[in-house]
Amino acid sequence: MANRLSFNKHISTHTFRHTFVSHMSEKVVPLLAVQRYIGHNSGSKIAQEIYAHITKKMNDNITESIDTLID
């Protein structure tokens, strides 16, 4: 079993769900559409609070967009 990975962090199905939502956000998929896809109520404030964070990639894209406005 030389190909086994070792993690010091607990990985759950929720971790993969959160990662999926983060990737969809980076692809600029509307949060409402993602919420419906993963089974959240469309008006769920909880989902908005959990998933409305900014990933590093999204932050880089924001910076690039602002830079193009300045040029």
Predicted model as a PDB file, atoms N, CA, C, CB and O in Angstrom, pLDDT in the B-factor column:
MODEL        1                                                                  
ATOM      1  N   MET A   1       0.827  -1.198   0.000  1.00 55.00           N  
ATOM      2  CA  MET A   1       0.000   0.000   0.000  1.00 55.00           C  
ATOM      3  C   MET A   1       0.867   1.255   0.000  1.00 55.00           C  
ATOM      4  CB  MET A   1      -0.939   0.002   1.210  1.00 55.00           C  
ATOM      5  O   MET A   1       0.675   2.136   0.838  1.00 55.00           O  
ATOM      6  N   ALA A   2       1.786   1.345  -0.897  1.00 69.00           N  
ATOM      7  CA  ALA A   2       2.683   2.489  -0.973  1.00 69.00           C  
ATOM      8  C   ALA A   2       1.979   3.763  -1.448  1.00 69.00           C  
ATOM      9  CB  ALA A   2       3.835   2.171  -1.895  1.00 69.00           C  
ATOM     10  O   ALA A   2       2.518   4.858  -1.282  1.00 69.00           O  
ATOM     11  N   ASN A   3       0.798   3.642  -2.030  1.00 78.00           N  
ATOM     12  CA  ASN A   3       0.087   4.801  -2.568  1.00 78.00           C  
ATOM     13  C   ASN A   3      -0.914   5.416  -1.594  1.00 78.00           C  
ATOM     14  CB  ASN A   3      -0.627   4.409  -3.822  1.00 78.00           C  
ATOM     15  O   ASN A   3      -1.713   6.262  -1.997  1.00 78.00           O  
ATOM     16  N   ARG A   4      -0.892   5.023  -0.354  1.00 78.00           N  
ATOM     17  CA  ARG A   4      -1.835   5.574   0.633  1.00 78.00           C  
ATOM     18  C   ARG A   4      -1.439   6.991   0.999  1.00 78.00           C  
ATOM     19  CB  ARG A   4      -1.888   4.691   1.900  1.00 78.00           C  
ATOM     20  O   ARG A   4      -0.258   7.322   1.107  1.00 78.00           O  
ATOM     21  N   LEU A   5      -2.452   7.813   1.188  1.00 74.00           N  
ATOM     22  CA  LEU A   5      -2.239   9.187   1.628  1.00 74.00           C  
ATOM     23  C   LEU A   5      -2.525   9.290   3.116  1.00 74.00           C  
ATOM     24  CB  LEU A   5      -3.128  10.171   0.832  1.00 74.00           C  
ATOM     25  O   LEU A   5      -3.377   8.577   3.646  1.00 74.00           O  
ATOM     26  N   SER A   6      -1.825  10.158   3.766  1.00 77.00           N  
ATOM     27  CA  SER A   6      -2.037  10.372   5.185  1.00 77.00           C  
ATOM     28  C   SER A   6      -2.400  11.832   5.424  1.00 77.00           C  
ATOM     29  CB  SER A   6      -0.785   9.974   5.996  1.00 77.00           C  
ATOM     30  O   SER A   6      -1.687  12.735   4.988  1.00 77.00           O  
ATOM     31  N   PHE A   7      -3.510  12.060   6.119  1.00 73.00           N  
ATOM     32  CA  PHE A   7      -3.961  13.409   6.452  1.00 73.00           C  
ATOM     33  C   PHE A   7      -4.048  13.553   7.958  1.00 73.00           C  
ATOM     34  CB  PHE A   7      -5.327  13.719   5.796  1.00 73.00           C  
ATOM     35  O   PHE A   7      -4.449  12.623   8.657  1.00 73.00           O  
ATOM     36  N   ASN A   8      -3.675  14.704   8.447  1.00 82.00           N  
ATOM     37  CA  ASN A   8      -3.832  14.995   9.867  1.00 82.00           C  
ATOM     38  C   ASN A   8      -5.167  15.676  10.141  1.00 82.00           C  
ATOM     39  CB  ASN A   8      -2.682  15.872  10.361  1.00 82.00           C  
ATOM     40  O   ASN A   8      -5.504  15.945  11.294  1.00 82.00           O  
ATOM     41  N   LYS A   9      -5.925  15.955   9.087  1.00 81.00           N  
ATOM     42  CA  LYS A   9      -7.209  16.631   9.212  1.00 81.00           C  
ATOM     43  C   LYS A   9      -8.325  15.640   8.906  1.00 81.00           C  
ATOM     44  CB  LYS A   9      -7.286  17.860   8.266  1.00 81.00           C  
ATOM     45  O   LYS A   9      -8.194  14.791   8.024  1.00 81.00           O  
ATOM     46  N   HIS A  10      -9.425  15.759   9.648  1.00 82.00           N  
ATOM     47  CA  HIS A  10     -10.583  14.913   9.395  1.00 82.00           C  
ATOM     48  C   HIS A  10     -11.231  15.336   8.076  1.00 82.00           C  
ATOM     49  CB  HIS A  10     -11.603  14.999  10.570  1.00 82.00           C  
ATOM     50  O   HIS A  10     -11.569  16.505   7.892  1.00 82.00           O  
ATOM     51  N   ILE A  11     -11.399  14.395   7.175  1.00 83.00           N  
ATOM     52  CA  ILE A  11     -12.028  14.648   5.880  1.00 83.00           C  
ATOM     53  C   ILE A  11     -13.383  13.953   5.886  1.00 83.00           C  
ATOM     54  CB  ILE A  11     -11.128  14.143   4.688  1.00 83.00           C  
ATOM     55  O   ILE A  11     -13.482  12.759   6.170  1.00 83.00           O  
ATOM     56  N   SER A  12     -14.429  14.718   5.568  1.00 87.00           N  
ATOM     57  CA  SER A  12     -15.772  14.151   5.526  1.00 87.00           C  
ATOM     58  C   SER A  12     -16.413  14.463   4.183  1.00 87.00           C  
ATOM     59  CB  SER A  12     -16.639  14.696   6.686  1.00 87.00           C  
ATOM     60  O   SER A  12     -15.843  15.192   3.370  1.00 87.00           O  
ATOM     61  N   THR A  13     -17.583  13.919   3.954  1.00 86.00           N  
ATOM     62  CA  THR A  13     -18.304  14.231   2.723  1.00 86.00           C  
ATOM     63  C   THR A  13     -18.630  15.714   2.663  1.00 86.00           C  
ATOM     64  CB  THR A  13     -19.590  13.398   2.619  1.00 86.00           C  
ATOM     65  O   THR A  13     -18.709  16.285   1.575  1.00 86.00           O  
ATOM     66  N   HIS A  14     -18.820  16.346   3.814  1.00 83.00           N  
ATOM     67  CA  HIS A  14     -19.091  17.781   3.852  1.00 83.00           C  
ATOM     68  C   HIS A  14     -17.896  18.567   3.300  1.00 83.00           C  
ATOM     69  CB  HIS A  14     -19.411  18.233   5.295  1.00 83.00           C  
ATOM     70  O   HIS A  14     -18.082  19.603   2.662  1.00 83.00           O  
ATOM     71  N   THR A  15     -16.694  18.090   3.535  1.00 84.00           N  
ATOM     72  CA  THR A  15     -15.491  18.735   3.006  1.00 84.00           C  
ATOM     73  C   THR A  15     -15.538  18.767   1.479  1.00 84.00           C  
ATOM     74  CB  THR A  15     -14.218  18.000   3.490  1.00 84.00           C  
ATOM     75  O   THR A  15     -15.233  19.788   0.863  1.00 84.00           O  
ATOM     76  N   PHE A  16     -15.921  17.648   0.877  1.00 86.00           N  
ATOM     77  CA  PHE A  16     -16.017  17.585  -0.586  1.00 86.00           C  
ATOM     78  C   PHE A  16     -17.147  18.463  -1.105  1.00 86.00           C  
ATOM     79  CB  PHE A  16     -16.227  16.141  -1.045  1.00 86.00           C  
ATOM     80  O   PHE A  16     -17.018  19.077  -2.164  1.00 86.00           O  
ATOM     81  N   ARG A  17     -18.248  18.525  -0.374  1.00 84.00           N  
ATOM     82  CA  ARG A  17     -19.377  19.376  -0.752  1.00 84.00           C  
ATOM     83  C   ARG A  17     -18.948  20.841  -0.751  1.00 84.00           C  
ATOM     84  CB  ARG A  17     -20.574  19.161   0.211  1.00 84.00           C  
ATOM     85  O   ARG A  17     -19.240  21.585  -1.686  1.00 84.00           O  
ATOM     86  N   HIS A  18     -18.254  21.242   0.305  1.00 83.00           N  
ATOM     87  CA  HIS A  18     -17.784  22.620   0.428  1.00 83.00           C  
ATOM     88  C   HIS A  18     -16.792  22.955  -0.691  1.00 83.00           C  
ATOM     89  CB  HIS A  18     -17.130  22.844   1.807  1.00 83.00           C  
ATOM     90  O   HIS A  18     -16.840  24.044  -1.264  1.00 83.00           O  
ATOM     91  N   THR A  19     -15.903  22.021  -0.994  1.00 85.00           N  
ATOM     92  CA  THR A  19     -14.937  22.218  -2.076  1.00 85.00           C  
ATOM     93  C   THR A  19     -15.657  22.372  -3.410  1.00 85.00           C  
ATOM     94  CB  THR A  19     -13.944  21.043  -2.138  1.00 85.00           C  
ATOM     95  O   THR A  19     -15.288  23.225  -4.217  1.00 85.00           O  
ATOM     96  N   PHE A  20     -16.677  21.557  -3.650  1.00 86.00           N  
ATOM     97  CA  PHE A  20     -17.464  21.651  -4.879  1.00 86.00           C  
ATOM     98  C   PHE A  20     -18.087  23.035  -5.017  1.00 86.00           C  
ATOM     99  CB  PHE A  20     -18.557  20.573  -4.903  1.00 86.00           C  
ATOM    100  O   PHE A  20     -18.015  23.650  -6.082  1.00 86.00           O  
ATOM    101  N   VAL A  21     -18.697  23.523  -3.945  1.00 84.00           N  
ATOM    102  CA  VAL A  21     -19.340  24.842  -3.982  1.00 84.00           C  
ATOM    103  C   VAL A  21     -18.299  25.934  -4.219  1.00 84.00           C  
ATOM    104  CB  VAL A  21     -20.111  25.111  -2.667  1.00 84.00           C  
ATOM    105  O   VAL A  21     -18.558  26.884  -4.957  1.00 84.00           O  
ATOM    106  N   SER A  22     -17.145  25.809  -3.611  1.00 82.00           N  
ATOM    107  CA  SER A  22     -16.074  26.790  -3.823  1.00 82.00           C  
ATOM    108  C   SER A  22     -15.647  26.819  -5.285  1.00 82.00           C  
ATOM    109  CB  SER A  22     -14.864  26.472  -2.927  1.00 82.00           C  
ATOM    110  O   SER A  22     -15.460  27.892  -5.859  1.00 82.00           O  
ATOM    111  N   HIS A  23     -15.493  25.645  -5.887  1.00 84.00           N  
ATOM    112  CA  HIS A  23     -15.100  25.587  -7.300  1.00 84.00           C  
ATOM    113  C   HIS A  23     -16.179  26.181  -8.203  1.00 84.00           C  
ATOM    114  CB  HIS A  23     -14.813  24.139  -7.714  1.00 84.00           C  
ATOM    115  O   HIS A  23     -15.867  26.867  -9.176  1.00 84.00           O  
ATOM    116  N   MET A  24     -17.435  25.920  -7.886  1.00 85.00           N  
ATOM    117  CA  MET A  24     -18.524  26.489  -8.686  1.00 85.00           C  
ATOM    118  C   MET A  24     -18.537  28.018  -8.555  1.00 85.00           C  
ATOM    119  CB  MET A  24     -19.891  25.895  -8.245  1.00 85.00           C  
ATOM    120  O   MET A  24     -18.828  28.726  -9.519  1.00 85.00           O  
ATOM    121  N   SER A  25     -18.224  28.514  -7.368  1.00 80.00           N  
ATOM    122  CA  SER A  25     -18.147  29.969  -7.161  1.00 80.00           C  
ATOM    123  C   SER A  25     -17.030  30.565  -8.000  1.00 80.00           C  
ATOM    124  CB  SER A  25     -17.924  30.301  -5.669  1.00 80.00           C  
ATOM    125  O   SER A  25     -17.196  31.635  -8.587  1.00 80.00           O  
ATOM    126  N   GLU A  26     -15.893  29.883  -8.062  1.00 80.00           N  
ATOM    127  CA  GLU A  26     -14.777  30.361  -8.875  1.00 80.00           C  
ATOM    128  C   GLU A  26     -15.137  30.385 -10.357  1.00 80.00           C  
ATOM    129  CB  GLU A  26     -13.547  29.485  -8.652  1.00 80.00           C  
ATOM    130  O   GLU A  26     -14.613  31.198 -11.118  1.00 80.00           O  
ATOM    131  N   LYS A  27     -16.032  29.493 -10.759  1.00 84.00           N  
ATOM    132  CA  LYS A  27     -16.479  29.444 -12.159  1.00 84.00           C  
ATOM    133  C   LYS A  27     -17.632  30.424 -12.404  1.00 84.00           C  
ATOM    134  CB  LYS A  27     -16.916  28.009 -12.534  1.00 84.00           C  
ATOM    135  O   LYS A  27     -18.209  30.448 -13.491  1.00 84.00           O  
ATOM    136  N   VAL A  28     -17.961  31.224 -11.399  1.00 81.00           N  
ATOM    137  CA  VAL A  28     -18.996  32.258 -11.432  1.00 81.00           C  
ATOM    138  C   VAL A  28     -20.384  31.657 -11.685  1.00 81.00           C  
ATOM    139  CB  VAL A  28     -18.669  33.297 -12.513  1.00 81.00           C  
ATOM    140  O   VAL A  28     -21.221  32.267 -12.351  1.00 81.00           O  
ATOM    141  N   VAL A  29     -20.615  30.462 -11.150  1.00 85.00           N  
ATOM    142  CA  VAL A  29     -21.955  29.885 -11.175  1.00 85.00           C  
ATOM    143  C   VAL A  29     -22.738  30.578 -10.072  1.00 85.00           C  
ATOM    144  CB  VAL A  29     -21.930  28.310 -10.981  1.00 85.00           C  
ATOM    145  O   VAL A  29     -22.271  30.634  -8.934  1.00 85.00           O  
ATOM    146  N   PRO A  30     -23.926  31.110 -10.380  1.00 84.00           N  
ATOM    147  CA  PRO A  30     -24.697  31.830  -9.359  1.00 84.00           C  
ATOM    148  C   PRO A  30     -24.961  30.955  -8.131  1.00 84.00           C  
ATOM    149  CB  PRO A  30     -26.028  32.318  -9.946  1.00 84.00           C  
ATOM    150  O   PRO A  30     -25.290  29.776  -8.255  1.00 84.00           O  
ATOM    151  N   LEU A  31     -24.811  31.551  -6.948  1.00 80.00           N  
ATOM    152  CA  LEU A  31     -24.996  30.820  -5.695  1.00 80.00           C  
ATOM    153  C   LEU A  31     -26.378  30.191  -5.626  1.00 80.00           C  
ATOM    154  CB  LEU A  31     -24.783  31.747  -4.500  1.00 80.00           C  
ATOM    155  O   LEU A  31     -26.516  29.077  -5.121  1.00 80.00           O  
ATOM    156  N   LEU A  32     -27.392  30.868  -6.115  1.00 81.00           N  
ATOM    157  CA  LEU A  32     -28.750  30.325  -6.099  1.00 81.00           C  
ATOM    158  C   LEU A  32     -28.817  29.004  -6.867  1.00 81.00           C  
ATOM    159  CB  LEU A  32     -29.740  31.340  -6.698  1.00 81.00           C  
ATOM    160  O   LEU A  32     -29.448  28.052  -6.408  1.00 81.00           O  
ATOM    161  N   ALA A  33     -28.169  28.941  -8.035  1.00 85.00           N  
ATOM    162  CA  ALA A  33     -28.161  27.706  -8.830  1.00 85.00           C  
ATOM    163  C   ALA A  33     -27.414  26.597  -8.096  1.00 85.00           C  
ATOM    164  CB  ALA A  33     -27.519  27.954 -10.211  1.00 85.00           C  
ATOM    165  O   ALA A  33     -27.850  25.445  -8.102  1.00 85.00           O  
ATOM    166  N   VAL A  34     -26.299  26.935  -7.470  1.00 83.00           N  
ATOM    167  CA  VAL A  34     -25.521  25.937  -6.731  1.00 83.00           C  
ATOM    168  C   VAL A  34     -26.332  25.441  -5.534  1.00 83.00           C  
ATOM    169  CB  VAL A  34     -24.158  26.531  -6.260  1.00 83.00           C  
ATOM    170  O   VAL A  34     -26.362  24.241  -5.261  1.00 83.00           O  
ATOM    171  N   GLN A  35     -26.986  26.351  -4.824  1.00 82.00           N  
ATOM    172  CA  GLN A  35     -27.817  25.974  -3.678  1.00 82.00           C  
ATOM    173  C   GLN A  35     -28.873  24.960  -4.095  1.00 82.00           C  
ATOM    174  CB  GLN A  35     -28.486  27.215  -3.060  1.00 82.00           C  
ATOM    175  O   GLN A  35     -29.080  23.958  -3.410  1.00 82.00           O  
ATOM    176  N   ARG A  36     -29.535  25.214  -5.206  1.00 84.00           N  
ATOM    177  CA  ARG A  36     -30.574  24.291  -5.688  1.00 84.00           C  
ATOM    178  C   ARG A  36     -29.959  22.945  -6.045  1.00 84.00           C  
ATOM    179  CB  ARG A  36     -31.311  24.884  -6.915  1.00 84.00           C  
ATOM    180  O   ARG A  36     -30.539  21.898  -5.754  1.00 84.00           O  
ATOM    181  N   TYR A  37     -28.798  22.967  -6.666  1.00 87.00           N  
ATOM    182  CA  TYR A  37     -28.140  21.737  -7.093  1.00 87.00           C  
ATOM    183  C   TYR A  37     -27.767  20.856  -5.904  1.00 87.00           C  
ATOM    184  CB  TYR A  37     -26.896  22.063  -7.907  1.00 87.00           C  
ATOM    185  O   TYR A  37     -27.921  19.636  -5.959  1.00 87.00           O  
ATOM    186  N   ILE A  38     -27.279  21.474  -4.831  1.00 84.00           N  
ATOM    187  CA  ILE A  38     -26.861  20.681  -3.669  1.00 84.00           C  
ATOM    188  C   ILE A  38     -28.000  20.423  -2.690  1.00 84.00           C  
ATOM    189  CB  ILE A  38     -25.728  21.380  -2.949  1.00 84.00           C  
ATOM    190  O   ILE A  38     -27.812  19.760  -1.670  1.00 84.00           O  
ATOM    191  N   GLY A  39     -29.200  20.957  -3.007  1.00 84.00           N  
ATOM    192  CA  GLY A  39     -30.371  20.648  -2.193  1.00 84.00           C  
ATOM    193  C   GLY A  39     -30.678  21.617  -1.082  1.00 84.00           C  
ATOM    194  O   GLY A  39     -31.483  21.301  -0.207  1.00 84.00           O  
ATOM    195  N   HIS A  40     -30.061  22.798  -1.082  1.00 77.00           N  
ATOM    196  CA  HIS A  40     -30.381  23.815  -0.090  1.00 77.00           C  
ATOM    197  C   HIS A  40     -31.616  24.581  -0.527  1.00 77.00           C  
ATOM    198  CB  HIS A  40     -29.191  24.775   0.121  1.00 77.00           C  
ATOM    199  O   HIS A  40     -31.868  24.742  -1.722  1.00 77.00           O  
ATOM    200  N   ASN A  41     -32.373  25.046   0.429  1.00 71.00           N  
ATOM    201  CA  ASN A  41     -33.496  25.932   0.152  1.00 71.00           C  
ATOM    202  C   ASN A  41     -32.943  27.195  -0.497  1.00 71.00           C  
ATOM    203  CB  ASN A  41     -34.300  26.267   1.458  1.00 71.00           C  
ATOM    204  O   ASN A  41     -31.926  27.719  -0.044  1.00 71.00           O  
ATOM    205  N   SER A  42     -33.586  27.691  -1.541  1.00 62.00           N  
ATOM    206  CA  SER A  42     -33.070  28.838  -2.290  1.00 62.00           C  
ATOM    207  C   SER A  42     -32.947  30.098  -1.437  1.00 62.00           C  
ATOM    208  CB  SER A  42     -33.963  29.119  -3.473  1.00 62.00           C  
ATOM    209  O   SER A  42     -32.162  30.987  -1.768  1.00 62.00           O  
ATOM    210  N   GLY A  43     -33.699  30.192  -0.359  1.00 62.00           N  
ATOM    211  CA  GLY A  43     -33.626  31.369   0.497  1.00 62.00           C  
ATOM    212  C   GLY A  43     -32.766  31.150   1.732  1.00 62.00           C  
ATOM    213  O   GLY A  43     -32.823  31.926   2.686  1.00 62.00           O  
ATOM    214  N   SER A  44     -31.981  30.105   1.708  1.00 67.00           N  
ATOM    215  CA  SER A  44     -31.204  29.731   2.881  1.00 67.00           C  
ATOM    216  C   SER A  44     -30.090  30.726   3.183  1.00 67.00           C  
ATOM    217  CB  SER A  44     -30.619  28.356   2.689  1.00 67.00           C  
ATOM    218  O   SER A  44     -29.117  30.832   2.437  1.00 67.00           O  
ATOM    219  N   LYS A  45     -30.242  31.440   4.267  1.00 74.00           N  
ATOM    220  CA  LYS A  45     -29.189  32.377   4.699  1.00 74.00           C  
ATOM    221  C   LYS A  45     -27.966  31.606   5.170  1.00 74.00           C  
ATOM    222  CB  LYS A  45     -29.705  33.307   5.831  1.00 74.00           C  
ATOM    223  O   LYS A  45     -26.838  32.082   5.037  1.00 74.00           O  
ATOM    224  N   ILE A  46     -28.185  30.423   5.718  1.00 69.00           N  
ATOM    225  CA  ILE A  46     -27.068  29.615   6.210  1.00 69.00           C  
ATOM    226  C   ILE A  46     -26.124  29.275   5.062  1.00 69.00           C  
ATOM    227  CB  ILE A  46     -27.581  28.322   6.887  1.00 69.00           C  
ATOM    228  O   ILE A  46     -24.909  29.426   5.192  1.00 69.00           O  
ATOM    229  N   ALA A  47     -26.672  28.820   3.943  1.00 68.00           N  
ATOM    230  CA  ALA A  47     -25.832  28.471   2.794  1.00 68.00           C  
ATOM    231  C   ALA A  47     -25.077  29.695   2.300  1.00 68.00           C  
ATOM    232  CB  ALA A  47     -26.683  27.875   1.655  1.00 68.00           C  
ATOM    233  O   ALA A  47     -23.898  29.596   1.959  1.00 68.00           O  
ATOM    234  N   GLN A  48     -25.732  30.840   2.257  1.00 70.00           N  
ATOM    235  CA  GLN A  48     -25.066  32.060   1.806  1.00 70.00           C  
ATOM    236  C   GLN A  48     -23.914  32.417   2.730  1.00 70.00           C  
ATOM    237  CB  GLN A  48     -26.063  33.221   1.731  1.00 70.00           C  
ATOM    238  O   GLN A  48     -22.842  32.798   2.261  1.00 70.00           O  
ATOM    239  N   GLU A  49     -24.119  32.300   4.034  1.00 73.00           N  
ATOM    240  CA  GLU A  49     -23.071  32.640   4.991  1.00 73.00           C  
ATOM    241  C   GLU A  49     -21.904  31.656   4.911  1.00 73.00           C  
ATOM    242  CB  GLU A  49     -23.639  32.667   6.410  1.00 73.00           C  
ATOM    243  O   GLU A  49     -20.747  32.058   5.041  1.00 73.00           O  
ATOM    244  N   ILE A  50     -22.193  30.391   4.702  1.00 72.00           N  
ATOM    245  CA  ILE A  50     -21.140  29.376   4.659  1.00 72.00           C  
ATOM    246  C   ILE A  50     -20.347  29.461   3.370  1.00 72.00           C  
ATOM    247  CB  ILE A  50     -21.735  27.983   4.811  1.00 72.00           C  
ATOM    248  O   ILE A  50     -19.118  29.396   3.387  1.00 72.00           O  
ATOM    249  N   TYR A  51     -21.051  29.606   2.241  1.00 70.00           N  
ATOM    250  CA  TYR A  51     -20.412  29.479   0.945  1.00 70.00           C  
ATOM    251  C   TYR A  51     -20.048  30.800   0.281  1.00 70.00           C  
ATOM    252  CB  TYR A  51     -21.291  28.720   0.049  1.00 70.00           C  
ATOM    253  O   TYR A  51     -19.452  30.793  -0.796  1.00 70.00           O  
ATOM    254  N   ALA A  52     -20.382  31.913   0.880  1.00 67.00           N  
ATOM    255  CA  ALA A  52     -20.111  33.203   0.242  1.00 67.00           C  
ATOM    256  C   ALA A  52     -18.739  33.743   0.627  1.00 67.00           C  
ATOM    257  CB  ALA A  52     -21.190  34.215   0.617  1.00 67.00           C  
ATOM    258  O   ALA A  52     -18.571  34.957   0.737  1.00 67.00           O  
ATOM    259  N   HIS A  53     -17.780  32.892   0.830  1.00 70.00           N  
ATOM    260  CA  HIS A  53     -16.415  33.320   1.117  1.00 70.00           C  
ATOM    261  C   HIS A  53     -15.660  33.518  -0.194  1.00 70.00           C  
ATOM    262  CB  HIS A  53     -15.687  32.287   2.019  1.00 70.00           C  
ATOM    263  O   HIS A  53     -16.138  33.119  -1.256  1.00 70.00           O  
ATOM    264  N   ILE A  54     -14.523  34.113  -0.120  1.00 68.00           N  
ATOM    265  CA  ILE A  54     -13.721  34.365  -1.314  1.00 68.00           C  
ATOM    266  C   ILE A  54     -12.496  33.458  -1.279  1.00 68.00           C  
ATOM    267  CB  ILE A  54     -13.302  35.867  -1.407  1.00 68.00           C  
ATOM    268  O   ILE A  54     -11.713  33.483  -0.330  1.00 68.00           O  
ATOM    269  N   THR A  55     -12.346  32.654  -2.337  1.00 73.00           N  
ATOM    270  CA  THR A  55     -11.163  31.802  -2.426  1.00 73.00           C  
ATOM    271  C   THR A  55      -9.992  32.641  -2.943  1.00 73.00           C  
ATOM    272  CB  THR A  55     -11.424  30.569  -3.358  1.00 73.00           C  
ATOM    273  O   THR A  55     -10.195  33.756  -3.424  1.00 73.00           O  
ATOM    274  N   LYS A  56      -8.784  32.118  -2.849  1.00 77.00           N  
ATOM    275  CA  LYS A  56      -7.615  32.851  -3.340  1.00 77.00           C  
ATOM    276  C   LYS A  56      -7.744  33.135  -4.827  1.00 77.00           C  
ATOM    277  CB  LYS A  56      -6.327  32.063  -3.063  1.00 77.00           C  
ATOM    278  O   LYS A  56      -7.422  34.234  -5.279  1.00 77.00           O  
ATOM    279  N   LYS A  57      -8.212  32.156  -5.592  1.00 78.00           N  
ATOM    280  CA  LYS A  57      -8.369  32.352  -7.031  1.00 78.00           C  
ATOM    281  C   LYS A  57      -9.367  33.478  -7.320  1.00 78.00           C  
ATOM    282  CB  LYS A  57      -8.828  31.044  -7.703  1.00 78.00           C  
ATOM    283  O   LYS A  57      -9.129  34.311  -8.193  1.00 78.00           O  
ATOM    284  N   MET A  58     -10.483  33.500  -6.586  1.00 77.00           N  
ATOM    285  CA  MET A  58     -11.474  34.559  -6.784  1.00 77.00           C  
ATOM    286  C   MET A  58     -10.877  35.908  -6.405  1.00 77.00           C  
ATOM    287  CB  MET A  58     -12.749  34.281  -5.954  1.00 77.00           C  
ATOM    288  O   MET A  58     -11.130  36.906  -7.078  1.00 77.00           O  
ATOM    289  N   ASN A  59     -10.092  35.948  -5.340  1.00 77.00           N  
ATOM    290  CA  ASN A  59      -9.461  37.189  -4.907  1.00 77.00           C  
ATOM    291  C   ASN A  59      -8.485  37.691  -5.972  1.00 77.00           C  
ATOM    292  CB  ASN A  59      -8.733  36.986  -3.565  1.00 77.00           C  
ATOM    293  O   ASN A  59      -8.430  38.889  -6.252  1.00 77.00           O  
ATOM    294  N   ASP A  60      -7.715  36.772  -6.565  1.00 80.00           N  
ATOM    295  CA  ASP A  60      -6.795  37.146  -7.640  1.00 80.00           C  
ATOM    296  C   ASP A  60      -7.553  37.704  -8.841  1.00 80.00           C  
ATOM    297  CB  ASP A  60      -5.950  35.939  -8.064  1.00 80.00           C  
ATOM    298  O   ASP A  60      -7.125  38.683  -9.451  1.00 80.00           O  
ATOM    299  N   ASN A  61      -8.685  37.073  -9.180  1.00 78.00           N  
ATOM    300  CA  ASN A  61      -9.498  37.540 -10.301  1.00 78.00           C  
ATOM    301  C   ASN A  61     -10.064  38.938 -10.032  1.00 78.00           C  
ATOM    302  CB  ASN A  61     -10.642  36.552 -10.575  1.00 78.00           C  
ATOM    303  O   ASN A  61     -10.130  39.771 -10.936  1.00 78.00           O  
ATOM    304  N   ILE A  62     -10.464  39.186  -8.799  1.00 77.00           N  
ATOM    305  CA  ILE A  62     -10.988  40.504  -8.437  1.00 77.00           C  
ATOM    306  C   ILE A  62      -9.894  41.550  -8.607  1.00 77.00           C  
ATOM    307  CB  ILE A  62     -11.526  40.508  -6.980  1.00 77.00           C  
ATOM    308  O   ILE A  62     -10.128  42.624  -9.161  1.00 77.00           O  
ATOM    309  N   THR A  63      -8.703  41.227  -8.127  1.00 78.00           N  
ATOM    310  CA  THR A  63      -7.574  42.153  -8.238  1.00 78.00           C  
ATOM    311  C   THR A  63      -7.265  42.449  -9.701  1.00 78.00           C  
ATOM    312  CB  THR A  63      -6.330  41.575  -7.538  1.00 78.00           C  
ATOM    313  O   THR A  63      -7.049  43.605 -10.065  1.00 78.00           O  
ATOM    314  N   GLU A  64      -7.241  41.422 -10.540  1.00 80.00           N  
ATOM    315  CA  GLU A  64      -6.985  41.613 -11.972  1.00 80.00           C  
ATOM    316  C   GLU A  64      -8.061  42.483 -12.613  1.00 80.00           C  
ATOM    317  CB  GLU A  64      -6.912  40.259 -12.689  1.00 80.00           C  
ATOM    318  O   GLU A  64      -7.756  43.355 -13.426  1.00 80.00           O  
ATOM    319  N   SER A  65      -9.312  42.247 -12.248  1.00 80.00           N  
ATOM    320  CA  SER A  65     -10.411  43.050 -12.805  1.00 80.00           C  
ATOM    321  C   SER A  65     -10.307  44.506 -12.419  1.00 80.00           C  
ATOM    322  CB  SER A  65     -11.746  42.506 -12.348  1.00 80.00           C  
ATOM    323  O   SER A  65     -10.536  45.393 -13.241  1.00 80.00           O  
ATOM    324  N   ILE A  66      -9.961  44.751 -11.171  1.00 81.00           N  
ATOM    325  CA  ILE A  66      -9.800  46.142 -10.703  1.00 81.00           C  
ATOM    326  C   ILE A  66      -8.634  46.787 -11.416  1.00 81.00           C  
ATOM    327  CB  ILE A  66      -9.586  46.199  -9.166  1.00 81.00           C  
ATOM    328  O   ILE A  66      -8.706  47.955 -11.798  1.00 81.00           O  
ATOM    329  N   ASP A  67      -7.552  46.035 -11.601  1.00 83.00           N  
ATOM    330  CA  ASP A  67      -6.380  46.576 -12.301  1.00 83.00           C  
ATOM    331  C   ASP A  67      -6.720  46.990 -13.724  1.00 83.00           C  
ATOM    332  CB  ASP A  67      -5.251  45.549 -12.320  1.00 83.00           C  
ATOM    333  O   ASP A  67      -6.184  47.982 -14.218  1.00 83.00           O  
ATOM    334  N   THR A  68      -7.598  46.251 -14.394  1.00 84.00           N  
ATOM    335  CA  THR A  68      -7.957  46.619 -15.766  1.00 84.00           C  
ATOM    336  C   THR A  68      -8.776  47.911 -15.808  1.00 84.00           C  
ATOM    337  CB  THR A  68      -8.741  45.483 -16.428  1.00 84.00           C  
ATOM    338  O   THR A  68      -8.749  48.632 -16.805  1.00 84.00           O  
ATOM    339  N   LEU A  69      -9.492  48.198 -14.745  1.00 81.00           N  
ATOM    340  CA  LEU A  69     -10.260  49.451 -14.669  1.00 81.00           C  
ATOM    341  C   LEU A  69      -9.331  50.653 -14.499  1.00 81.00           C  
ATOM    342  CB  LEU A  69     -11.270  49.396 -13.503  1.00 81.00           C  
ATOM    343  O   LEU A  69      -9.615  51.747 -14.987  1.00 81.00           O  
ATOM    344  N   ILE A  70      -8.232  50.434 -13.806  1.00 77.00           N  
ATOM    345  CA  ILE A  70      -7.289  51.518 -13.512  1.00 77.00           C  
ATOM    346  C   ILE A  70      -6.455  51.860 -14.729  1.00 77.00           C  
ATOM    347  CB  ILE A  70      -6.378  51.137 -12.348  1.00 77.00           C  
ATOM    348  O   ILE A  70      -6.124  53.026 -14.942  1.00 77.00           O  
ATOM    349  N   ASP A  71      -6.104  50.851 -15.542  1.00 61.00           N  
ATOM    350  CA  ASP A  71      -5.247  51.076 -16.705  1.00 61.00           C  
ATOM    351  C   ASP A  71      -5.875  51.964 -17.744  1.00 61.00           C  
ATOM    352  CB  ASP A  71      -4.886  49.778 -17.330  1.00 61.00           C  
ATOM    353  O   ASP A  71      -5.262  52.236 -18.777  1.00 61.00           O  
TER     354      ASP A  71                                                      
ENDMDL                                                                          
END                                                                             
